[in-house]
Amino acid sequence: MGLDRSCRRGGLVLLMLAVLAGCTERKERVLFDGNHYPPKSRAEKDDRRNFTASVSRANRGIEGAQKAVVHEATRYCLENFGTSEIAWAVSAQGGEGPVYTRSGDRVSVAGRCVIWK
């Protein structure tokens, strides 16, 4: 009887540790329209304020992918420069806001983090 309880307690402790380990190892996932779009940001070598943000798995939903890539761009500027203001790359048609580029299963935007002095 005592061994059975010890095994259950040990199993419960192992299960709790596994759950906690999973929480600490994985980045927080943000869902857009119910889907996760893995993000990536790349800065220009000459000036890190200029960047390109992209997300993959755009085939899950283009609107969600567009929201996710803007979120990634904003996250990049906030974490690196403490600002959420972005000067988006301008398209040939003009207009305001981000210009979405789609290549296969990726959606990208380019911009520059705006720093006020």
C-alpha positions as CSV (number, residue, x, y, z in Angstrom):
1,M,0.0,0.0,0.0
2,G,2.8,2.5,0.9
3,L,4.7,1.7,-2.3
4,D,1.6,2.3,-4.4
5,R,1.1,5.8,-2.9
6,S,4.8,6.6,-3.3
7,C,4.6,5.6,-7.0
8,R,1.6,7.8,-7.5
9,R,3.2,10.8,-5.8
10,G,6.4,10.3,-7.7
11,G,4.5,10.1,-11.0
12,L,2.5,13.2,-10.1
13,V,5.7,15.1,-9.3
14,L,7.3,14.0,-12.6
15,L,4.2,15.1,-14.5
16,M,4.2,18.5,-12.8
17,L,7.9,18.9,-13.5
18,A,7.4,18.0,-17.2
19,V,4.6,20.5,-17.5
20,L,6.7,23.3,-15.9
21,A,9.7,22.5,-18.1
22,G,7.6,22.8,-21.2
23,C,6.4,26.2,-20.1
24,T,9.8,27.6,-19.5
25,E,11.5,26.2,-22.7
26,R,8.9,27.4,-25.2
27,K,8.5,31.0,-26.2
28,E,5.1,32.5,-25.6
29,R,3.0,31.8,-28.6
30,V,0.6,34.5,-29.8
31,L,-2.3,33.4,-31.9
32,F,-3.8,35.4,-34.7
33,D,-7.2,34.4,-36.0
34,G,-6.6,31.1,-34.1
35,N,-3.3,30.2,-35.7
36,H,0.4,30.5,-34.8
37,Y,2.6,32.0,-37.4
38,P,6.3,31.5,-36.5
39,P,8.0,34.9,-36.6
40,K,11.5,36.1,-37.6
41,S,13.2,39.5,-37.7
42,R,16.3,40.6,-39.4
43,A,18.1,43.9,-39.0
44,E,20.3,45.6,-41.6
45,K,24.0,45.4,-40.6
46,D,24.7,49.1,-41.2
47,D,21.7,50.4,-39.2
48,R,19.7,48.0,-36.9
49,R,16.8,50.4,-37.0
50,N,16.1,49.2,-40.5
51,F,14.6,45.7,-40.4
52,T,12.6,43.1,-42.2
53,A,10.0,41.0,-40.2
54,S,8.5,37.8,-41.6
55,V,6.2,35.0,-40.6
56,S,5.7,31.6,-42.1
57,R,2.7,29.3,-42.6
58,A,0.7,32.1,-44.3
59,N,-1.4,29.4,-46.0
60,R,-3.2,29.1,-42.7
61,G,-4.8,32.5,-43.4
62,I,-3.4,35.6,-45.0
63,E,-5.2,38.1,-42.6
64,G,-3.8,36.3,-39.6
65,A,-0.3,36.3,-41.2
66,Q,-0.5,40.0,-41.8
67,K,-1.5,40.7,-38.2
68,A,1.3,38.4,-37.0
69,V,4.0,40.1,-39.1
70,V,3.0,43.5,-37.9
71,H,3.1,42.2,-34.3
72,E,6.6,40.8,-34.9
73,A,7.7,44.2,-36.4
74,T,6.4,46.0,-33.4
75,R,8.0,43.5,-31.0
76,Y,11.3,44.0,-32.8
77,C,11.3,47.8,-32.3
78,L,10.0,47.6,-28.7
79,E,12.6,45.1,-27.6
80,N,15.6,46.8,-29.4
81,F,14.8,50.5,-29.2
82,G,11.9,50.9,-26.8
83,T,9.5,52.3,-29.4
84,S,6.5,50.9,-31.2
85,E,6.6,53.6,-33.9
86,I,7.6,52.3,-37.3
87,A,8.2,54.1,-40.5
88,W,7.0,51.5,-43.0
89,A,8.8,50.9,-46.4
90,V,6.8,52.8,-49.1
91,S,5.3,50.9,-52.0
92,A,5.3,52.1,-55.6
93,Q,1.5,52.9,-55.3
94,G,2.2,55.1,-52.2
95,G,-0.3,54.7,-49.4
96,E,0.3,54.4,-45.7
97,G,0.9,51.4,-43.5
98,P,2.9,48.3,-44.0
99,V,3.5,46.8,-47.5
100,Y,3.1,43.1,-47.3
101,T,5.3,40.9,-49.5
102,R,4.4,37.3,-50.0
103,S,6.9,34.7,-51.1
104,G,5.6,31.1,-51.0
105,D,4.4,30.5,-47.5
106,R,6.0,33.6,-45.9
107,V,4.7,37.1,-45.5
108,S,7.1,40.0,-44.8
109,V,7.2,43.7,-44.1
110,A,10.1,46.1,-44.0
111,G,10.4,49.3,-41.9
112,R,12.5,51.5,-39.7
113,C,12.1,51.9,-36.0
114,V,11.5,55.6,-35.2
115,I,13.4,56.9,-32.3
116,W,12.5,60.3,-30.8
117,K,15.3,62.4,-29.4
